[in-house]
Every structure is written in C-alpha cells, then in structure tokens.
C-alpha cells in the first residue's frame, strides 16, 4: 500500500458509519418538516382560523346552540360507552390469541382486522340491514320499543365495529413479544389465573393498552361514515359532532362548522397531552419495563 | 420428596415429544436431565411442574398420584430459562409474589413476608437489591433472584430449566456452586435441565441422558462416564 500518502496539516474529520452527509441530513429534515407542515399543522391551524373568522363571540355563540350542545354530548356519550367495551373486548381477544394455541388463530386475527379493510359506510349499511325495521330482528326490536337504527344503540354498534381493531392490534405484538413465561411463573408460585391476569398480564401491557384506548377514543369521537348511515343524522337527537359539522358545512355555516371542528380537534389534542403527561410521570417505570 | 415418573408420554398433535419414560428420583437428589434440544427434557420438567400434562402415564409424589394436580397445588419451585422475573415489580415484590398470592387464611403478615424476603436475599447473597427492578440486574443476579422467588413458596421440589444457559462461562461456574449450596442447605429434590454435559456431570448426583424423547441412560456421573450405555451417550458425553 505504498500509494497511500500521509497528508500533513489539519487532521481528517471522521464521520460515523451511520451518519449521512450534511446535505442529505438537511434535505431529509426539510422534507419531514414540510410534510408535517402541509399534512398536519396547516390544516389544524386553518380549522382554528376559520372558526375564529368572525371573532370569539360568534364562535362561542354557535357552540352554545342546542344542536351543537346535543352533538357534543352525544359524541362524548358514544365514546364513553364504546371505548371501555372495546378495551375489554380487545384485551380479551389479544389474551386469547397470544396466550393459547388453537386452530384457526390466523383466521381470528384476520377477522379482528376486518373493520380496517371494510369501508365504514358498508359497515353502517350492514347494521341497517341487520337491525332496520324491515329486518326480522330489527322489526321485533322496534315493535318492543328498542329501536337500533336511527338511535343511540345503532351509533354505538357502528362506532364499536369501526374501532374494534385498535386495542387488540396494539396489544397482540406486545403480548407475543412478552411470551407466556411470566404468567407461567405466577401460576407456579400459586397464583390463580384471575390473579395472574391482574397482577402480571395487565401491568405488563398497560402502556400498549393506554395507546390502544387513546387511538380507539380518537377514532370513536371522529367516526363519520358508518355513523352517518345508521344515525339518520337527526339534529339534536342522533347527529354526532362529525355529522353535525358536515351538515353545517353543507349549509354554508362555516363559523359554526369550524367551531365544532375545532372542539373536536381540541378533544383529540387533550388526549394526546394526557398521554404525554402520563409518560413523563411514569418515565422510570416505562424504562424499567421496556429495557428488560 | 420422592418423585416417581411412571410411563409418561407426551405428544403435541401428531409429534411425540416424549415416548413413554419411567424414572425414579430419590428424595433430596440433585438430578440433571441432560440432552440435546428436542430430546424432551424440558417437556418432562414442565410435566413435573404441572405446566404441561402428559398424554399418558402417571407422576407420583411420595407415592401419591399427582398426575392431575394443578400447577398451583404442586408447590414446585420453578426457575425458567430466561428467569421470567416480573419486569414491572421490584426484586422484593418478585420474591414476595408467591406469599402474597396465598389465600388470606394462610398468608403470612406483611412483617413476616418482609422478614422471609430479607432472609432469602441473604441466602442468595444479594442482601441490598430488594428495591431494584429486574432490568437493573445482571444476568447472574437475575438467576439468583428467580431462585429466591421459587424458594419463597416453600416448595416441595425445585425445577430449573437451563438455569445457566444465558450466562457467561465465569458466572456460570460461580452459580453452579451456588445452586449446589442451596440444594444442600434446603435438602430439596432438585431437577435441572441442561444441554451441557460438563455442567450435568459436575453438579448432579444423578444424570438422566435423553435423546429424541427417550431416556438413553440413568446413572451417577462417574458411572455414565465409565460405562456409556449406548453409542449416543458415548458420543454426547465426549463432546
């Protein structure tokens, strides 16, 4: 290797193998910022700008109307009912899939994903077909005073169908990675299955469960397609926040539409802040459970 | 406790993990189940611990049929291959878990539990790590905590699945002596699974050599070394 010459003067600056050239780095950072700006921040800012276009008073007045109040109440109620139920179903499904061996497991996982691949509108139509007045089940229920379609139960069913995969999807990879050894250890130490579930399984998955619930909640409050089909969008009764926003927008009531949209966006931001606050508060625990 | 394995077999679907095997483990013995992976040694250990149930055959503890006894009722101290410490609990809570899980009537008081955990931490020679989490321990410390956790339930036997598998050679040597000492102090019938013939020969009173779901030879280490019963055993112990 006699052709290598040693140059004197300033020592060469070495770059780590995984480090890119400054140009590439800046280009990638710029692309990320631009993408985030166009896709996330600009629309979010636009919603608030439009909502406040005629001043804070006009915006607040539009939110004080009975229809807006009822829509907010309905959306919060729907989320409060469907999210806990889906959390329970999600945990049960993930537990069953990851801790036991049985035939048709792959099929069950596909089935859980079904709501992601089916258009929400189709899902809504299925519920109408199943429980509408013209169906056998729906006819009987309506006759006995329990209407499903164009009423709260239908909206809850539609919301639950659409948000079903969130919790289970979040949990399954975590639970597969953690395996069964800790549960088995608890059993050999004399704990019952129930105790093992509450003292070992749940604490180990609580962060994944929290993320799943937050995602599920965000989607439950924001669901439009399926709910639009089953709810009938009766103002002040079965119109949720997203469907009300759409109706207001169609009627050129843009301040009212965007004010309600801003409230919906704020609800989502609050859940994100909550998540971050919890993460900061339990940072030590997170580190302890993730590094193992 | 005397353990008698009577014609135990186990199949998963159509594959047989264990052909009928019989084995008698005298009370207080330190026994190694030795064999390559897929030899059925871990399956046999899990059947003893009640984590797996045999397809046919019986397990007897001190002459009593324990085949259908649930994992909780076996009171087998089990140390898992990667230790399976509860990652969200401190070392103290890990060791206290089995005592806290007892029904209220037989659960020791808080002070009594603390006293026992402290004693076990002294036994494994790690008196000061009670407040740490498993992720803050070295591999050797984790193994010893797993051992203490298994001992906390006052087990009738001690079952260990590749207890030294995840450790480097130096720590492995130290902990071998540690297990020997704990076995000698407690007098518990102890069964450990290993694929390392040197480890089995050095540590155990009785070595059970297994291959393909069958027992190839049972004997004292020196006897197996002097008179391997089958070509497989000869080859395996010379490796």
Interface residues (C-beta under 8 A of the other chain):
Chain A: X181 X182 X184 X185 X186 X187 X188 X189 X190 X191 X192 X195 X199 X200 X203 X204 X285 X287 X288 X289 X291 X292
Chain B: X49 X50 X51 X71 X72 X74 X75 X76 X77 X78 X80 X81 X82 X84 X85 X86 X87 X88 X89 X97 X98 X101 X102 X133 X134 X135 X136 X149 X150 X152 X153
